[in-house]
Amino acid sequence: MDELFKPLRLGKTTLPNRLVMAPMTRSRSADRSVNALTAEYYAQRASAGLIITEGTQPSVIGQGYIDTPGLHSTEQAEAWRGVTDAVHAAGGRIFVQLMHSGRVGHPSLYPDGALPVAPSAIATGGQMYTPDGMVDHPVPREMTLEDIARTVEDFVSAAKHAVDAGFDGVELHGANGYLIHQFLADGSNRRTDVYGGSVENRVRFAAEVARAVSDAIGPERVGIRISPGSTSEGVSESDPAELYRTLIRTLAPYNLAYVHIMEFGHREVTELIRAEWPGTLILNPHKTGAEPSATSEAALEVLQDDLADAVSLASLWLANPDLDRRIKAGGPYNVPEASTFYGGDSRGYTDYPTLSA
């Protein structure tokens, strides 16, 4: 297991190990702001080489689920400061994931009852949970050029709030069927202007967001998450290899802190990206796409095969706040309780025991 515990330089941050806590939505921000319980949750897991937070909306219209936190106001940034202070006091490092959900949304989430926005007016075909039951995602409003420019600025503003809140950096969520991914994927992007059609046009929005945020807070503080071949939230990609080769070559000159792959099979595309990307690569490994969750054994394998520089794990960190110690000890591991993943109180959130307990 030595490979997992070697230090790694990430931008201006040195990670003491290569075990990254993956972003996981927990839906415990009833007023769209984090709280003391959030700070306790992340501080408990500060021994991760890097914590990447749950998806956090950069604007009001960027919200896609109930009770998720934002980072588009001074008050929200002040609330997040309690989290970053707690993590840093515990010796940790933490990036915030900026996640605009795009068409994955519903008018009930927004004060003005607006439609969610997307590159094209194509619905996901899926549903959203509400306290009154499941509702269909509506057909979104197609974004104008002005909407796109404003959204880039929303990401920049949220990134600046992140720095003010004490985060070590930000991760741009370009995966799992959310807005940046919706622009990348030809199944959800049917535009005929400079943001649609060719692969070069479809990567334009992701590149503009990455460039603008890097210019604002420094590229060493910016990562991006991608998920080649994912069909989450109804997206589809006709040629993932061509798409992600083009994206990676476009992003390479920006000197971002890292690229983070959420793997859904398509190991050949992961290998392609590894060969093309000149910087740090973080991988959430799912070699076949059928694995329910990434394991410590899979993490070790990809490091030994030089397929990545660090490995992100999700539910293992959720259920084991001292995961690094448990891996060194060979277990045992707490079992994640799926019924408490989303919403609720401290149960299934901050009450998982450590080895010492």
PLY file of the C-alpha trace (Angstrom):
ply
format ascii 1.0
element vertex 357
property float x
property float y
property float z
element edge 356
property int vertex1
property int vertex2
end_header
0.00 0.00 0.00
3.04 2.32 0.01
2.04 3.86 -3.33
-1.11 5.27 -1.73
0.83 7.12 0.94
3.47 8.94 -1.07
3.21 12.76 -1.02
2.04 14.53 -4.18
2.48 18.12 -5.29
-0.83 19.58 -6.52
-0.47 23.16 -7.69
0.89 25.00 -4.66
-0.49 22.37 -2.29
1.36 19.26 -1.13
-0.86 16.27 -0.46
0.49 13.93 2.26
-1.09 10.93 0.53
-2.81 10.08 -2.74
-6.21 9.21 -1.30
-8.69 11.87 -2.42
-12.18 12.17 -0.97
-14.49 12.37 -3.98
-17.34 14.90 -4.15
-20.60 13.47 -2.82
-23.96 15.23 -2.64
-25.36 14.98 0.90
-28.35 17.41 0.74
-28.08 18.79 4.24
-28.10 22.52 3.48
-31.75 23.41 4.04
-31.17 27.14 3.53
-28.63 26.66 0.69
-25.80 27.37 3.16
-23.57 24.92 4.98
-23.54 24.76 8.77
-21.65 23.49 11.81
-22.61 19.89 11.03
-21.07 20.27 7.57
-17.86 21.55 9.16
-17.74 18.57 11.51
-18.32 16.12 8.64
-15.46 17.41 6.51
-13.08 17.98 9.44
-13.55 14.33 10.47
-12.10 13.37 7.07
-9.19 15.82 7.03
-6.63 12.99 6.80
-7.56 12.56 3.12
-4.81 13.77 0.82
-7.43 16.14 -0.58
-11.13 16.67 0.15
-13.33 17.71 -2.77
-16.67 18.94 -1.47
-20.16 18.10 -2.58
-21.39 19.87 -5.70
-21.99 23.55 -4.90
-24.02 25.78 -7.18
-22.32 28.93 -8.55
-25.66 30.68 -9.12
-29.31 30.45 -8.18
-30.26 28.90 -11.52
-27.38 26.44 -11.16
-29.14 24.45 -8.43
-30.34 20.99 -9.41
-31.46 19.36 -6.16
-33.10 20.39 -2.91
-30.96 21.30 0.10
-27.66 21.69 -1.77
-25.28 24.52 -0.86
-24.39 27.55 -2.94
-21.36 29.80 -3.23
-22.86 32.80 -4.98
-23.26 35.18 -2.05
-21.10 36.68 0.66
-23.23 34.98 3.30
-22.69 31.56 1.73
-18.95 32.20 1.54
-18.91 33.14 5.23
-20.70 29.90 6.06
-18.17 27.90 4.04
-15.38 29.65 5.97
-16.45 27.65 9.02
-15.87 24.47 7.03
-12.47 25.39 5.62
-11.27 26.65 9.00
-12.28 23.35 10.61
-10.58 21.26 7.91
-7.39 23.31 8.02
-7.31 23.19 11.81
-7.43 19.39 11.52
-4.50 19.46 9.07
-6.49 18.94 5.86
-6.72 20.41 2.38
-10.03 21.15 0.66
-11.28 22.15 -2.81
-14.90 23.08 -3.47
-16.66 21.53 -6.45
-18.53 24.17 -8.46
-21.49 22.43 -10.07
-24.01 24.11 -12.36
-26.72 21.53 -12.97
-28.05 23.00 -16.19
-31.14 21.12 -17.38
-31.05 18.93 -14.25
-33.35 21.20 -12.30
-36.92 22.34 -11.76
-38.78 25.68 -11.43
-39.66 24.80 -7.82
-35.99 25.30 -6.90
-35.83 28.92 -8.06
-37.47 31.93 -6.39
-38.82 33.25 -9.70
-40.07 29.86 -10.89
-37.88 30.02 -14.00
-37.09 27.06 -16.21
-33.65 25.51 -15.83
-31.21 26.40 -18.60
-29.17 24.22 -20.95
-27.25 24.34 -24.22
-30.35 23.04 -26.04
-34.04 22.72 -25.23
-33.87 18.97 -24.61
-35.16 17.42 -21.38
-33.19 14.80 -19.45
-36.07 12.33 -19.47
-35.52 11.94 -15.73
-37.07 13.18 -12.50
-36.19 15.17 -9.38
-37.09 14.44 -5.77
-39.16 17.03 -3.94
-40.85 16.92 -0.51
-44.13 16.47 -2.44
-42.84 13.55 -4.47
-41.00 13.00 -7.74
-41.44 15.52 -10.56
-40.28 15.38 -14.17
-37.38 17.53 -15.30
-38.99 20.04 -17.67
-37.75 20.95 -21.12
-35.09 23.57 -20.29
-34.68 27.00 -21.83
-31.92 27.09 -24.45
-29.19 29.46 -23.35
-28.53 32.59 -25.37
-25.01 33.86 -25.96
-25.66 36.38 -23.20
-26.70 33.56 -20.86
-23.49 31.70 -21.63
-21.30 34.74 -20.98
-23.15 35.41 -17.72
-22.73 31.81 -16.61
-18.97 31.97 -17.21
-18.93 35.02 -14.96
-21.01 33.16 -12.36
-18.30 30.49 -12.20
-15.65 33.21 -11.83
-17.59 34.96 -9.08
-18.11 31.68 -7.20
-14.40 30.87 -7.52
-13.52 34.24 -6.01
-15.96 33.57 -3.19
-14.22 30.21 -2.71
-10.86 31.90 -2.23
-12.44 34.36 0.21
-13.95 31.39 2.06
-10.51 29.84 2.54
-10.67 26.98 0.04
-7.37 25.71 -1.34
-8.94 25.57 -4.78
-12.00 24.74 -6.89
-13.04 21.81 -9.04
-15.19 22.55 -12.09
-17.84 19.85 -12.47
-17.71 18.86 -16.12
-19.06 15.35 -15.55
-22.17 13.28 -14.76
-24.57 15.05 -17.09
-24.46 18.56 -15.61
-24.12 21.83 -17.51
-20.50 21.68 -18.68
-21.01 18.04 -19.67
-24.26 18.96 -21.43
-22.25 21.28 -23.68
-19.62 18.59 -24.34
-22.07 15.81 -25.24
-23.65 15.84 -28.70
-26.75 14.10 -27.36
-27.64 17.14 -25.24
-26.00 19.87 -27.34
-27.73 20.42 -30.67
-26.68 24.05 -31.09
-25.75 25.42 -34.50
-23.64 28.36 -33.30
-20.01 28.48 -32.06
-20.92 26.34 -29.01
-22.39 23.40 -30.93
-21.86 21.04 -33.82
-18.16 20.19 -34.11
-16.16 18.75 -31.25
-14.07 21.92 -31.21
-17.22 23.99 -30.71
-18.66 21.69 -28.05
-15.55 21.95 -25.85
-15.60 25.75 -26.10
-17.79 26.37 -23.03
-15.71 24.08 -20.78
-12.54 25.76 -22.00
-13.93 29.27 -21.48
-14.99 28.47 -17.92
-11.62 26.87 -17.11
-9.67 29.75 -18.64
-11.74 32.47 -16.96
-11.61 30.86 -13.52
-7.88 30.22 -13.87
-7.28 33.85 -14.83
-9.27 34.95 -11.78
-7.76 32.78 -9.02
-4.72 31.12 -10.60
-4.59 27.83 -12.54
-2.81 26.09 -9.66
-6.10 26.38 -7.76
-8.32 24.94 -10.49
-9.18 21.34 -11.37
-11.86 19.88 -13.62
-13.85 16.66 -13.36
-14.93 14.73 -16.44
-16.73 11.41 -17.03
-16.03 10.00 -20.50
-18.81 7.81 -21.81
-21.17 8.55 -18.94
-24.89 8.47 -19.67
-25.84 10.11 -16.37
-28.86 12.43 -16.51
-29.61 11.36 -20.07
-26.44 12.62 -21.79
-24.83 10.71 -24.64
-21.53 11.03 -26.49
-21.16 9.55 -29.97
-17.34 9.46 -29.84
-15.86 9.85 -26.33
-12.28 9.28 -27.51
-12.37 12.15 -30.01
-14.28 14.41 -27.61
-11.93 14.02 -24.67
-8.77 14.07 -26.75
-9.88 17.45 -28.07
-10.89 18.70 -24.63
-7.62 17.66 -22.99
-5.52 19.18 -25.76
-7.50 22.41 -25.42
-7.06 22.53 -21.64
-3.39 21.48 -21.54
-1.92 24.99 -22.10
-3.89 26.34 -19.12
-1.71 24.44 -16.58
-4.64 23.46 -14.37
-3.93 21.80 -11.03
-5.48 18.53 -12.17
-7.95 16.61 -14.29
-10.24 14.29 -12.32
-11.83 11.38 -14.19
-15.03 9.76 -12.95
-14.69 6.47 -14.81
-17.71 4.63 -16.24
-15.78 1.89 -17.97
-14.08 3.16 -21.13
-10.64 2.41 -19.70
-9.19 3.02 -23.16
-10.28 6.68 -22.93
-8.71 6.95 -19.47
-5.46 5.65 -20.97
-5.75 8.15 -23.83
-6.23 11.03 -21.39
-3.30 9.83 -19.28
-1.09 9.97 -22.36
-2.37 13.39 -23.47
-2.63 15.25 -20.16
0.73 16.75 -19.05
-0.32 17.48 -15.47
-1.72 15.69 -12.42
-4.45 13.12 -13.04
-6.91 11.95 -10.37
-8.98 8.86 -11.14
-12.14 7.45 -9.59
-11.61 3.93 -10.95
-14.43 1.87 -12.45
-12.66 -0.23 -15.06
-15.75 -2.00 -16.37
-18.38 0.51 -15.30
-20.24 -2.22 -13.43
-18.48 -1.77 -10.09
-20.82 -0.31 -7.43
-18.05 1.78 -5.85
-14.29 2.24 -6.11
-12.22 0.17 -3.67
-8.82 0.59 -2.05
-7.60 -2.39 -4.11
-8.64 -0.64 -7.34
-6.96 2.53 -6.08
-3.67 0.74 -5.54
-3.88 -0.99 -8.91
-4.21 2.22 -10.94
-1.30 3.84 -9.08
0.92 0.80 -9.59
-0.01 0.79 -13.29
0.80 4.54 -13.51
-2.70 5.21 -14.77
-3.14 8.12 -12.34
-1.24 10.22 -9.82
-3.96 10.05 -7.15
-7.20 8.15 -6.65
-10.57 9.44 -5.46
-12.85 7.24 -3.37
-16.42 8.10 -2.44
-18.57 5.90 -0.22
-15.51 4.49 1.56
-14.70 8.00 2.81
-18.37 8.65 3.57
-18.53 5.68 5.95
-14.93 5.72 7.21
-13.74 9.13 8.38
-10.31 7.60 9.10
-10.10 5.68 5.84
-6.36 6.19 5.48
-5.75 4.47 8.84
-8.11 1.63 7.99
-6.37 1.00 4.67
-3.00 0.87 6.42
-4.45 -1.55 8.97
-6.16 -3.70 6.34
-9.61 -2.82 7.73
-12.14 -3.38 9.09
-14.39 -0.95 7.23
-17.72 0.58 8.19
-20.48 -0.24 5.70
-22.17 2.81 4.13
-25.86 3.15 5.01
-27.56 4.15 1.75
-30.78 5.29 3.41
-28.90 8.20 5.04
-26.93 9.34 2.00
-29.21 12.30 1.22
-30.82 14.67 3.70
-31.44 14.13 7.38
-29.31 14.93 10.40
-26.10 13.58 11.91
-27.14 9.95 11.37
-25.14 8.48 8.53
-23.24 11.76 8.31
-21.05 12.46 11.33
-21.73 9.38 13.46
-19.64 6.75 11.66
-17.12 5.45 14.23
-13.34 5.61 13.85
-11.03 2.70 14.59
-10.05 4.23 17.92
-13.73 4.49 18.88
0 1
1 2
2 3
3 4
4 5
5 6
6 7
7 8
8 9
9 10
10 11
11 12
12 13
13 14
14 15
15 16
16 17
17 18
18 19
19 20
20 21
21 22
22 23
23 24
24 25
25 26
26 27
27 28
28 29
29 30
30 31
31 32
32 33
33 34
34 35
35 36
36 37
37 38
38 39
39 40
40 41
41 42
42 43
43 44
44 45
45 46
46 47
47 48
48 49
49 50
50 51
51 52
52 53
53 54
54 55
55 56
56 57
57 58
58 59
59 60
60 61
61 62
62 63
63 64
64 65
65 66
66 67
67 68
68 69
69 70
70 71
71 72
72 73
73 74
74 75
75 76
76 77
77 78
78 79
79 80
80 81
81 82
82 83
83 84
84 85
85 86
86 87
87 88
88 89
89 90
90 91
91 92
92 93
93 94
94 95
95 96
96 97
97 98
98 99
99 100
100 101
101 102
102 103
103 104
104 105
105 106
106 107
107 108
108 109
109 110
110 111
111 112
112 113
113 114
114 115
115 116
116 117
117 118
118 119
119 120
120 121
121 122
122 123
123 124
124 125
125 126
126 127
127 128
128 129
129 130
130 131
131 132
132 133
133 134
134 135
135 136
136 137
137 138
138 139
139 140
140 141
141 142
142 143
143 144
144 145
145 146
146 147
147 148
148 149
149 150
150 151
151 152
152 153
153 154
154 155
155 156
156 157
157 158
158 159
159 160
160 161
161 162
162 163
163 164
164 165
165 166
166 167
167 168
168 169
169 170
170 171
171 172
172 173
173 174
174 175
175 176
176 177
177 178
178 179
179 180
180 181
181 182
182 183
183 184
184 185
185 186
186 187
187 188
188 189
189 190
190 191
191 192
192 193
193 194
194 195
195 196
196 197
197 198
198 199
199 200
200 201
201 202
202 203
203 204
204 205
205 206
206 207
207 208
208 209
209 210
210 211
211 212
212 213
213 214
214 215
215 216
216 217
217 218
218 219
219 220
220 221
221 222
222 223
223 224
224 225
225 226
226 227
227 228
228 229
229 230
230 231
231 232
232 233
233 234
234 235
235 236
236 237
237 238
238 239
239 240
240 241
241 242
242 243
243 244
244 245
245 246
246 247
247 248
248 249
249 250
250 251
251 252
252 253
253 254
254 255
255 256
256 257
257 258
258 259
259 260
260 261
261 262
262 263
263 264
264 265
265 266
266 267
267 268
268 269
269 270
270 271
271 272
272 273
273 274
274 275
275 276
276 277
277 278
278 279
279 280
280 281
281 282
282 283
283 284
284 285
285 286
286 287
287 288
288 289
289 290
290 291
291 292
292 293
293 294
294 295
295 296
296 297
297 298
298 299
299 300
300 301
301 302
302 303
303 304
304 305
305 306
306 307
307 308
308 309
309 310
310 311
311 312
312 313
313 314
314 315
315 316
316 317
317 318
318 319
319 320
320 321
321 322
322 323
323 324
324 325
325 326
326 327
327 328
328 329
329 330
330 331
331 332
332 333
333 334
334 335
335 336
336 337
337 338
338 339
339 340
340 341
341 342
342 343
343 344
344 345
345 346
346 347
347 348
348 349
349 350
350 351
351 352
352 353
353 354
354 355
355 356
